[in-house]
Amino acid sequence: MSLQRPKVQGIDLDAQTRCAHYRSPLDIIAIKMKCCGVYYACKDCHEALAGHSVETWPQSEWTQPAVLCGVCGEELSIEQYMASGYECPACGAAFNPGCRNHYHFYFAVTP
């Protein structure tokens, strides 16, 4: 588990990184944006607050820690997150499986 939880930016954040845009019990991850290296609750929060466009993580950098579990603060690499089975490997908290529909906003997914 991470010793110091990274700060997460977002609109109307709760303690587990849910934001104004995604508030289900499973919406507990934040993503470190490639463009600025800052964790945001979602792309919509980034769009509203960052003042620049989202840049996707190239597949060659998917070993970098870029996904934060909002329950325990564990930082996962993109590869770890995608292989997690929609569950935090550190604390077992369930992640939203619907997030896979948004991978292309954050990760340069090749067909």
Sequence and secondary structure as in RCSB ss.txt:
>XXXX:A:sequence
MSLQRPKVQGIDLDAQTRCAHYRSPLDIIAIKMKCCGVYYACKDCHEALAGHSVETWPQSEWTQPAVLCGVCGEE
LSIEQYMASGYECPACGAAFNPGCRNHYHFYFAVTP
>XXXX:A:secstr
  SS   EE SS  TTS  SS  STT  EEEE TTT  EES HHHHHHHTSS    B GGGTTSEEEEETTT  E
EEHHHHHTS SB TTT  B  GGGGGGHHHHB    
